[in-house]
């Protein structure tokens, strides 16, 4: 569920709007409320919501100034401006500053819901576009790096970024000896699937050994790995040479090419290790030299990114619809292309399960399932295989959710108890419990009955009460001790929580 912050200096209007949104059935959750731009700016830095709905005329900092300041720091946060007829010129300025829509007081439910739906659609489009652009950018980097290894022409725009990321990496080259071992009945059509499987096995082992590196299929049976951390290098390489033959029946050799301090060294290091190891590809008519490079690695990453976005915002129904449509689209492909699409889906599901809810990687089981995919003889069978994969994913997710939710919130509460005196943005706490910030916000409110910011304020106010009652610390010192740089802001929150100013509370309880 996407998060929004309400900024309005009229309490009755603000509370009414929050209640209206809460009962709307839309995909928006009110994660916080502020009564002026200054207060809102601080909350935005902590919560980083997807949307801010703000009035224009407010004390301390008006809506236009808030819009300008936030957009300069968080350009992806969207704004809806609340305005009266007399503020229409200001509202036009707000649109020029980047606000997406206007709400004219008094706002009806229809007006509010239509505006929220409009922004929601735009946010989804932007998120999808950004994911696509990121995937295309990563593909450009991979293709450029591959071209550098092979001394082929490449686009210079990606070179500077690749050079920055190199930072003295160790080059390791893995080579598949033969894609057609005598004890397996692989055909040429199986090669892209096998290449894809090898890439994912090596990637999983990198994670298992806690290593960071850039993995790339260079040509046919040769895989280059630029390893930035070599602490477990030998154990990792041994695991690759043991796991690939065990799961796929393919023999693999390893060549430690040396340390690369610049991109210009990569081709020399690669060629030095590849001398005398030329390979050929089997076709139906014999043997010929050829390079087979699967491009669905990027497809897998795009599927996984879209799944993470749905899970992170708590939209499991939308995720199911997305996967159902994916399977339906694949059903119209040829058998071979459908299998490649199914394999992309399977690895995306596996990758998402491992990263989002810590499902252990089970290479033997995954290999057995892929073997069943190989044996599918029709698009209907491939379709059924994909449906089984998605059902397994959702069953595992439900099990994890039941087991993990309460524990994650408990860990978050303990972390907040230990760090309440610091600046404590929602993303920091979500990261501590290994959850996406949007999903964590949704889960936290579901389990505690309070939003993250309300819980944090309540925790800090309880600490303030203890300090006011039991110490002689100055109120400004107490404000800083519990995480507020602005004493006036602390005093306002304290009075909202207790009905007393900090000074009056101290007098009452110390006497």
VENBELSUL-V640353 format. One record per backbone hydrogen bond with DSSP energy under -1.0 kcal/mol. NH is the residue of the N-H (numbers start at 0). CO is the residue of the C=O. E is the energy in kcal/mol with one decimal. If there is no record, write none. Layout:
<<NH & CO & E> <NH & CO & E>>
This chain:
<<1 & 26 & -1.9> <3 & 28 & -2.5> <4 & 50 & -2.2> <5 & 31 & -2.2> <6 & 52 & -2.9> <7 & 33 & -2.4> <13 & 9 & -2.6> <14 & 10 & -2.9> <15 & 11 & -2.3> <16 & 12 & -2.4> <17 & 13 & -2.4> <18 & 14 & -2.4> <19 & 15 & -2.2> <20 & 16 & -2.3> <21 & 17 & -2.4> <22 & 18 & -1.6> <23 & 20 & -1.5> <28 & 1 & -2.4> <30 & 3 & -2.2> <33 & 5 & -2.6> <36 & 60 & -1.9> <39 & 35 & -2.2> <40 & 36 & -2.5> <41 & 37 & -1.3> <42 & 38 & -1.9> <43 & 39 & -2.9> <44 & 40 & -1.7> <45 & 41 & -1.1> <46 & 42 & -3.1> <47 & 43 & -2.7> <49 & 2 & -1.8> <50 & 2 & -1.7> <51 & 77 & -2.4> <52 & 4 & -2.7> <53 & 79 & -2.3> <54 & 6 & -2.2> <55 & 81 & -1.1> <60 & 58 & -2.9> <62 & 55 & -2.6> <65 & 61 & -2.1> <66 & 62 & -2.5> <67 & 63 & -2.4> <68 & 64 & -2.5> <69 & 65 & -2.7> <70 & 66 & -2.4> <71 & 67 & -1.4> <73 & 69 & -4.1> <76 & 73 & -1.8> <77 & 49 & -2.4> <79 & 51 & -2.4> <80 & 100 & -2.4> <81 & 53 & -3.2> <82 & 102 & -3.0> <86 & 83 & -1.6> <87 & 84 & -1.4> <90 & 86 & -2.3> <91 & 87 & -2.2> <92 & 88 & -1.8> <93 & 89 & -2.2> <94 & 90 & -1.9> <95 & 91 & -1.6> <96 & 92 & -1.7> <98 & 93 & -2.4> <99 & 78 & -2.7> <102 & 80 & -3.0> <104 & 82 & -2.6> <111 & 107 & -2.3> <112 & 108 & -3.0> <113 & 109 & -2.4> <114 & 110 & -2.1> <115 & 111 & -2.5> <116 & 112 & -2.6> <117 & 113 & -2.2> <118 & 114 & -2.4> <119 & 115 & -2.8> <120 & 116 & -2.4> <121 & 117 & -1.9> <122 & 118 & -2.9> <123 & 119 & -2.5> <124 & 120 & -2.4> <125 & 121 & -2.6> <126 & 122 & -2.8> <127 & 123 & -2.6> <128 & 124 & -2.6> <129 & 125 & -2.8> <130 & 126 & -2.3> <131 & 127 & -2.3> <132 & 128 & -2.9> <133 & 129 & -2.4> <134 & 130 & -2.3> <135 & 131 & -2.7> <136 & 132 & -2.3> <137 & 133 & -2.5> <138 & 134 & -2.1> <139 & 135 & -2.1> <140 & 136 & -2.3> <141 & 137 & -2.3> <142 & 138 & -2.7> <143 & 139 & -2.4> <144 & 140 & -2.5> <145 & 141 & -2.6> <146 & 142 & -2.1> <147 & 143 & -2.0> <148 & 144 & -2.1> <149 & 145 & -1.9> <151 & 146 & -2.9> <157 & 154 & -1.1> <158 & 155 & -1.2> <161 & 157 & -2.0> <162 & 158 & -2.8> <163 & 159 & -2.0> <164 & 160 & -1.6> <168 & 259 & -1.4> <169 & 226 & -2.8> <170 & 257 & -3.0> <171 & 224 & -2.6> <172 & 254 & -2.9> <173 & 222 & -3.0> <174 & 252 & -2.5> <175 & 220 & -2.7> <176 & 250 & -2.3> <183 & 180 & -1.8> <189 & 186 & -1.5> <190 & 187 & -1.2> <193 & 189 & -2.6> <194 & 190 & -3.0> <195 & 191 & -2.3> <196 & 192 & -2.3> <197 & 193 & -2.7> <198 & 194 & -2.3> <199 & 195 & -1.9> <200 & 196 & -2.4> <201 & 197 & -2.5> <202 & 198 & -2.2> <203 & 199 & -2.5> <204 & 200 & -2.1> <205 & 201 & -2.0> <206 & 202 & -1.8> <207 & 203 & -2.3> <208 & 204 & -2.2> <209 & 206 & -1.2> <210 & 205 & -2.8> <213 & 225 & -2.1> <215 & 223 & -2.4> <217 & 221 & -2.3> <218 & 221 & -1.1> <221 & 218 & -2.5> <222 & 173 & -3.0> <223 & 215 & -2.9> <224 & 171 & -2.8> <225 & 213 & -2.6> <226 & 169 & -3.2> <227 & 211 & -2.2> <232 & 229 & -1.4> <235 & 231 & -2.5> <236 & 232 & -2.5> <237 & 233 & -2.5> <238 & 234 & -1.9> <239 & 235 & -2.1> <240 & 236 & -2.3> <241 & 237 & -1.1> <242 & 238 & -3.0> <243 & 239 & -2.1> <245 & 241 & -1.4> <246 & 242 & -2.7> <247 & 243 & -2.7> <248 & 244 & -1.4> <252 & 174 & -2.5> <254 & 172 & -2.5> <256 & 170 & -1.8> <256 & 254 & -1.0> <257 & 170 & -1.1> <259 & 168 & -3.3> <264 & 261 & -1.2> <265 & 262 & -1.4> <268 & 264 & -2.4> <269 & 265 & -2.7> <270 & 266 & -2.7> <271 & 267 & -2.1> <272 & 268 & -1.3> <273 & 269 & -1.2> <276 & 273 & -2.0> <280 & 287 & -2.4> <282 & 285 & -3.1> <285 & 282 & -1.1> <287 & 280 & -2.2> <299 & 295 & -2.3> <300 & 296 & -1.9> <301 & 297 & -2.2> <302 & 298 & -2.4> <303 & 299 & -2.5> <304 & 300 & -2.3> <305 & 301 & -2.2> <306 & 302 & -2.3> <307 & 303 & -2.5> <308 & 304 & -1.8> <309 & 305 & -1.8> <310 & 306 & -2.6> <311 & 307 & -3.0> <312 & 308 & -1.4> <313 & 310 & -1.5> <314 & 309 & -2.5> <315 & 313 & -1.2> <318 & 314 & -1.8> <319 & 315 & -2.2> <320 & 316 & -2.1> <321 & 317 & -2.3> <322 & 318 & -2.5> <323 & 319 & -2.5> <324 & 320 & -2.4> <325 & 321 & -2.1> <326 & 322 & -2.4> <327 & 323 & -2.2> <328 & 324 & -2.6> <329 & 325 & -2.1> <330 & 326 & -1.4> <331 & 328 & -1.1> <332 & 329 & -1.8> <337 & 333 & -2.8> <338 & 334 & -1.9> <339 & 335 & -1.8> <340 & 336 & -2.4> <341 & 337 & -2.4> <342 & 338 & -2.5> <343 & 339 & -2.2> <344 & 340 & -2.2> <345 & 341 & -2.5> <346 & 342 & -2.4> <347 & 343 & -2.0> <348 & 344 & -2.7> <349 & 345 & -2.3> <350 & 346 & -2.8> <351 & 347 & -2.6> <352 & 348 & -2.5> <353 & 349 & -2.1> <354 & 350 & -2.2> <355 & 351 & -3.0> <356 & 352 & -1.5> <358 & 352 & -1.9> <365 & 361 & -2.6> <366 & 362 & -2.6> <367 & 363 & -1.9> <368 & 364 & -2.0> <369 & 365 & -2.3> <370 & 366 & -2.2> <371 & 367 & -1.5> <372 & 368 & -1.6> <373 & 369 & -2.2> <374 & 370 & -1.2> <375 & 372 & -1.5> <381 & 377 & -1.9> <382 & 378 & -2.5> <383 & 379 & -2.3> <384 & 380 & -2.1> <385 & 381 & -2.2> <386 & 382 & -2.1> <387 & 383 & -2.0> <388 & 384 & -2.0> <389 & 385 & -2.4> <390 & 386 & -2.3> <391 & 387 & -2.2> <392 & 388 & -1.9> <393 & 389 & -2.4> <394 & 390 & -2.3> <395 & 391 & -2.3> <396 & 392 & -2.4> <397 & 393 & -2.4> <398 & 394 & -2.1> <399 & 395 & -2.5> <400 & 396 & -2.9> <401 & 397 & -2.2> <402 & 398 & -1.8> <403 & 399 & -3.3> <404 & 400 & -1.9> <407 & 403 & -2.8> <408 & 404 & -2.1> <409 & 405 & -2.3> <410 & 406 & -2.4> <411 & 407 & -2.2> <412 & 408 & -2.6> <413 & 409 & -2.1> <414 & 410 & -2.3> <415 & 411 & -2.5> <416 & 412 & -2.1> <417 & 413 & -1.5> <418 & 414 & -1.5> <419 & 415 & -1.0> <421 & 418 & -2.0> <425 & 45 & -2.4> <428 & 424 & -1.4> <429 & 425 & -2.7> <430 & 426 & -2.5> <431 & 427 & -1.6> <432 & 428 & -1.4> <433 & 430 & -1.3> <434 & 429 & -2.6> <439 & 435 & -2.9> <440 & 436 & -2.4> <441 & 437 & -2.0> <442 & 438 & -2.8> <443 & 439 & -3.2> <444 & 440 & -1.9> <445 & 441 & -1.8> <446 & 442 & -2.4> <447 & 443 & -2.5> <448 & 444 & -2.1> <454 & 450 & -2.4> <455 & 451 & -2.4> <456 & 452 & -2.4> <457 & 453 & -2.4> <458 & 454 & -2.4> <459 & 455 & -2.5> <460 & 456 & -2.6> <461 & 457 & -2.0> <462 & 458 & -1.8> <463 & 459 & -2.3> <464 & 460 & -2.4> <465 & 461 & -1.8> <466 & 462 & -2.1> <467 & 463 & -2.7> <468 & 464 & -2.2> <469 & 465 & -2.1> <470 & 466 & -1.5> <477 & 473 & -2.4> <478 & 474 & -2.4> <479 & 475 & -1.8> <480 & 476 & -2.4> <481 & 477 & -1.8> <482 & 479 & -1.1> <483 & 478 & -2.8> <489 & 485 & -2.1> <490 & 486 & -2.8> <491 & 487 & -2.1> <492 & 488 & -2.3> <493 & 489 & -2.7> <494 & 490 & -2.2> <495 & 491 & -2.1> <496 & 492 & -1.9> <497 & 493 & -2.4> <498 & 494 & -2.5> <504 & 500 & -2.6> <505 & 501 & -2.1> <506 & 502 & -2.1> <507 & 503 & -2.3> <508 & 504 & -2.5> <509 & 505 & -2.6> <510 & 506 & -1.1>>
